[in-house]
Amino acid sequence: MSDSSTAVVPVKNDKRSEDIIAHKFDNCLADLIVNAGIGFGVGVVASVILFRRRGWPVALSTGFGAGVAYSNCNYSLNPYVVPGTKVLPKTRVV
């Protein structure tokens, strides 16, 4: 029997760039809703238990949650701002 070698067939990437950005944006929006909701819940609990039902803990913790979501979205959409990463240029093979 002879050796039958299989040819490597390149896989076509069917994802368009706008689909990738839309997916990242959807993840950012979902992260914003989750983090702001968690912050809101923590703020309500802190307001009732610690601060005699004042409104500022709710606003502050909701803002913290939205800020964390913004930071995560910024890292997702712009990977160059992540501390400790170095982006190297492509090297040409001649």
N, CA, C and O of each residue as an XYZ file, in Angstrom:
376
protein
N       0.825     -1.172      0.000
C       0.000      0.000      0.000
C       0.874      1.241      0.000
O       1.956      1.264      0.588
N       0.393      2.249     -0.657
C       1.149      3.497     -0.730
C       0.672      4.445      0.366
O      -0.448      4.350      0.869
N       1.560      5.348      0.707
C       1.206      6.345      1.719
C       0.258      7.368      1.107
O       0.561      7.987      0.087
N      -0.849      7.528      1.725
C      -1.781      8.558      1.246
C      -1.695      9.743      2.195
O      -2.054      9.645      3.368
N      -1.227     10.836      1.683
C      -1.111     12.029      2.514
C      -2.313     12.925      2.245
O      -2.789     13.049      1.117
N      -2.769     13.522      3.286
C      -3.921     14.411      3.142
C      -3.425     15.831      2.936
O      -2.483     16.273      3.594
N      -4.050     16.525      2.041
C      -3.675     17.906      1.772
C      -4.302     18.821      2.811
O      -5.431     18.603      3.250
N      -3.569     19.823      3.188
C      -4.074     20.805      4.136
C      -4.866     21.837      3.355
O      -4.344     22.512      2.468
N      -6.123     21.940      3.701
C      -6.997     22.885      3.019
C      -7.204     24.081      3.932
O      -7.629     23.913      5.075
N      -6.910     25.292      3.449
C      -7.111     26.464      4.309
C      -8.595     26.662      4.602
O      -9.452     26.477      3.737
N      -8.868     27.042      5.834
C     -10.238     27.255      6.265
C     -10.601     28.711      5.996
O      -9.887     29.632      6.393
N     -11.714     28.895      5.322
C     -12.156     30.246      5.023
C     -12.842     30.827      6.253
O     -13.713     30.191      6.846
N     -12.447     32.029      6.630
C     -13.051     32.702      7.759
C     -14.291     33.437      7.275
O     -14.192     34.398      6.513
N     -15.459     32.986      7.717
C     -16.709     33.575      7.262
C     -17.183     34.726      8.137
O     -18.234     35.304      7.863
N     -16.437     35.074      9.183
C     -16.852     36.172     10.045
C     -16.424     37.499      9.435
O     -15.259     37.712      9.099
N     -17.395     38.370      9.305
C     -17.089     39.704      8.814
C     -16.682     40.577      9.991
O     -17.025     40.286     11.137
N     -15.955     41.642      9.704
C     -15.463     42.503     10.778
C     -16.603     43.183     11.519
O     -16.519     43.382     12.731
N     -17.674     43.545     10.805
C     -18.788     44.184     11.502
C     -19.514     43.211     12.416
O     -20.102     43.625     13.415
N     -19.481     41.916     12.088
C     -20.073     40.918     12.980
C     -19.253     40.761     14.251
O     -19.806     40.579     15.336
N     -17.946     40.832     14.116
C     -17.065     40.729     15.278
C     -17.273     41.926     16.203
O     -17.374     41.762     17.419
N     -17.339     43.136     15.629
C     -17.561     44.335     16.433
C     -18.945     44.294     17.086
O     -19.097     44.674     18.247
N     -19.948     43.835     16.340
C     -21.301     43.745     16.895
C     -21.343     42.764     18.063
O     -22.027     43.012     19.057
N     -20.620     41.656     17.951
C     -20.582     40.678     19.043
C     -19.900     41.280     20.271
O     -20.367     41.095     21.395
N     -18.799     41.998     20.057
C     -18.110     42.639     21.174
C     -18.993     43.701     21.827
O     -19.028     43.824     23.051
N     -19.706     44.464     20.999
C     -20.588     45.496     21.541
C     -21.740     44.876     22.328
O     -22.133     45.401     23.370
N     -22.279     43.770     21.839
C     -23.333     43.072     22.577
C     -22.831     42.576     23.931
O     -23.537     42.654     24.936
N     -21.601     42.065     23.939
C     -21.015     41.630     25.207
C     -20.821     42.811     26.153
O     -21.018     42.685     27.362
N     -20.435     43.956     25.599
C     -20.262     45.149     26.433
C     -21.587     45.590     27.035
O     -21.650     45.947     28.212
N     -22.636     45.567     26.240
C     -23.949     45.978     26.734
C     -24.453     45.017     27.808
O     -25.007     45.452     28.818
N     -24.265     43.727     27.598
C     -24.678     42.742     28.598
C     -23.870     42.909     29.885
O     -24.415     42.788     30.982
N     -22.575     43.185     29.752
C     -21.722     43.400     30.921
C     -22.155     44.653     31.674
O     -22.133     44.677     32.904
N     -22.549     45.695     30.938
C     -23.025     46.916     31.584
C     -24.290     46.648     32.397
O     -24.412     47.112     33.531
N     -25.219     45.909     31.824
C     -26.469     45.619     32.529
C     -26.206     44.786     33.788
O     -26.776     45.051     34.846
N     -25.350     43.793     33.665
C     -25.062     42.924     34.813
C     -24.318     43.690     35.905
O     -24.708     43.636     37.071
N     -23.253     44.402     35.540
C     -22.453     45.093     36.555
C     -23.214     46.245     37.198
O     -23.116     46.447     38.408
N     -23.966     46.996     36.415
C     -24.756     48.079     37.000
C     -25.852     47.512     37.893
O     -26.169     48.097     38.929
N     -26.429     46.387     37.507
C     -27.447     45.750     38.346
C     -26.883     45.244     39.657
O     -27.510     45.386     40.707
N     -25.711     44.659     39.600
C     -25.064     44.198     40.834
C     -24.728     45.391     41.720
O     -24.936     45.353     42.933
N     -24.205     46.454     41.102
C     -23.915     47.661     41.869
C     -25.158     48.261     42.488
O     -25.132     48.726     43.628
N     -26.251     48.252     41.733
C     -27.515     48.763     42.261
C     -27.965     47.944     43.465
O     -28.380     48.502     44.481
N     -27.883     46.633     43.353
C     -28.283     45.768     44.458
C     -27.434     45.977     45.691
O     -27.953     46.043     46.805
N     -26.134     46.082     45.500
C     -25.234     46.328     46.632
C     -25.533     47.685     47.250
O     -25.501     47.840     48.471
N     -25.826     48.672     46.400
C     -26.142     49.998     46.913
C     -27.426     50.025     47.712
O     -27.504     50.706     48.734
N     -28.427     49.300     47.266
C     -29.686     49.239     48.018
C     -29.472     48.582     49.370
O     -29.963     49.069     50.388
N     -28.744     47.483     49.380
C     -28.483     46.789     50.649
C     -27.665     47.678     51.583
O     -27.965     47.768     52.774
N     -26.641     48.328     51.055
C     -25.822     49.211     51.892
C     -26.632     50.404     52.377
O     -26.460     50.854     53.510
N     -27.511     50.917     51.530
C     -28.334     52.055     51.925
C     -29.285     51.689     53.052
O     -29.462     52.460     53.996
N     -29.893     50.521     52.958
C     -30.862     50.110     53.981
C     -30.163     49.744     55.286
O     -30.624     50.108     56.368
N     -29.047     49.021     55.178
C     -28.409     48.508     56.396
C     -27.500     49.548     57.054
O     -27.533     49.715     58.273
N     -26.701     50.239     56.266
C     -25.664     51.087     56.847
C     -25.983     52.576     56.870
O     -25.596     53.263     57.815
N     -26.670     53.090     55.871
C     -26.751     54.538     55.698
C     -28.151     55.114     55.879
O     -28.448     56.171     55.321
N     -28.989     54.478     56.614
C     -30.331     54.964     56.971
C     -31.138     55.429     55.764
O     -31.744     56.501     55.779
N     -31.135     54.613     54.733
C     -31.952     54.798     53.527
C     -31.666     56.102     52.790
O     -32.579     56.806     52.358
N     -30.420     56.395     52.662
C     -30.004     57.531     51.837
C     -29.891     57.063     50.393
O     -29.811     55.864     50.126
N     -29.885     58.000     49.475
C     -29.847     57.636     48.061
C     -28.460     57.551     47.460
O     -28.274     56.899     46.433
N     -27.485     58.195     48.077
C     -26.175     58.248     47.449
C     -25.453     56.905     47.364
O     -24.697     56.713     46.412
N     -25.635     55.959     48.295
C     -24.937     54.672     48.107
C     -25.426     53.913     46.869
O     -24.651     53.205     46.227
N     -26.695     54.061     46.543
C     -27.242     53.387     45.361
C     -26.614     53.975     44.104
O     -26.175     53.238     43.222
N     -26.572     55.308     44.022
C     -25.991     55.963     42.854
C     -24.497     55.683     42.739
O     -23.987     55.441     41.645
N     -23.809     55.716     43.859
C     -22.363     55.484     43.843
C     -22.019     54.068     43.398
O     -21.153     53.884     42.543
N     -22.672     53.086     43.953
C     -22.343     51.699     43.597
C     -22.819     51.349     42.186
O     -22.190     50.532     41.513
N     -23.915     51.951     41.728
C     -24.331     51.745     40.338
C     -23.304     52.356     39.390
O     -22.992     51.780     38.348
N     -22.787     53.508     39.751
C     -21.722     54.135     38.953
C     -20.447     53.321     38.943
O     -19.768     53.240     37.919
N     -20.110     52.710     40.083
C     -18.937     51.833     40.118
C     -19.126     50.641     39.178
O     -18.206     50.261     38.452
N     -20.312     50.063     39.198
C     -20.593     48.929     38.304
C     -20.519     49.330     36.843
O     -19.968     48.595     36.023
N     -21.072     50.499     36.508
C     -21.002     50.975     35.126
C     -19.564     51.295     34.731
O     -19.174     51.078     33.584
N     -18.778     51.805     35.666
C     -17.374     52.095     35.382
C     -16.559     50.837     35.118
O     -15.701     50.823     34.235
N     -16.822     49.791     35.873
C     -16.142     48.514     35.638
C     -16.528     47.960     34.272
O     -15.680     47.435     33.550
N     -17.801     48.074     33.916
C     -18.258     47.602     32.606
C     -17.612     48.410     31.489
O     -17.243     47.848     30.458
N     -17.471     49.706     31.675
C     -16.813     50.552     30.674
C     -15.351     50.154     30.504
O     -14.845     50.088     29.384
N     -14.686     49.893     31.606
C     -13.284     49.487     31.546
C     -13.130     48.145     30.824
O     -12.225     47.988     30.004
N     -13.994     47.187     31.119
C     -13.945     45.893     30.444
C     -14.218     46.040     28.952
O     -13.584     45.378     28.130
N     -15.155     46.902     28.610
C     -15.483     47.130     27.199
C     -14.308     47.796     26.488
O     -14.009     47.471     25.339
N     -13.647     48.720     27.166
C     -12.490     49.382     26.577
C     -11.374     48.376     26.298
O     -10.717     48.443     25.259
N     -11.162     47.448     27.225
C     -10.153     46.412     27.007
C     -10.549     45.474     25.877
O      -9.693     44.997     25.133
N     -11.845     45.210     25.748
C     -12.315     44.303     24.705
C     -12.172     44.928     23.314
O     -11.757     44.261     22.366
N     -12.516     46.201     23.203
C     -12.495     46.848     21.894
C     -11.121     47.383     21.512
O     -10.827     47.532     20.326
N     -10.282     47.673     22.490
C      -8.957     48.217     22.208
C      -7.923     47.445     23.025
O      -7.603     47.846     24.144
N      -7.400     46.351     22.487
C      -6.483     45.520     23.283
C      -5.127     46.170     23.535
O      -4.325     45.631     24.298
N      -4.852     47.311     22.916
C      -3.565     47.961     23.113
C      -3.461     48.675     24.454
O      -2.362     49.059     24.853
N      -4.565     48.864     25.158
C      -4.529     49.586     26.421
C      -4.359     48.670     27.626
O      -4.282     49.160     28.753
N      -4.298     47.370     27.428
C      -4.128     46.438     28.543
C      -2.694     46.555     29.053
O      -1.750     46.378     28.283
N      -2.523     46.848     30.331
C      -1.164     46.983     30.857
C      -0.399     45.666     30.769
O      -0.953     44.595     31.016
N       0.850     45.760     30.421
C       1.702     44.584     30.365
C       1.697     43.872     29.033
O       2.338     42.829     28.901
N       0.997     44.396     28.039
C       1.013     43.776     26.720
C       1.855     44.612     25.779
O       1.922     45.836     25.891
N       2.483     43.937     24.867
C       3.306     44.611     23.879
C       2.895     44.096     22.509
O       2.903     42.889     22.265
N       2.545     44.990     21.638
C       2.117     44.629     20.303
C       3.303     44.759     19.372
O       3.870     45.839     19.204
N       3.666     43.640     18.771
C       4.806     43.629     17.869
C       4.317     43.737     16.433
O       3.279     43.174     16.086
N       5.054     44.455     15.599
C       4.641     44.534     14.190
C       4.882     43.214     13.491
O       5.721     42.417     13.909
N       4.136     42.992     12.421
C       4.311     41.787     11.644
C       5.674     41.806     10.959
O       6.128     42.838     10.466
N       6.309     40.647     10.943
C       7.588     40.574     10.248
C       7.344     39.995      8.868
O       6.582     39.043      8.700
N       7.998     40.581      7.894
C       7.847     40.093      6.529
C       8.845     38.998      6.246
O      10.019     39.098      6.601
N       8.372     37.967      5.613
C       9.248     36.881      5.204
C       9.614     37.135      3.758
O       8.750     37.192      2.883
N      10.919     37.289      3.517
C      11.358     37.598      2.175
C      11.936     36.368      1.517
O      12.367     36.430      0.365
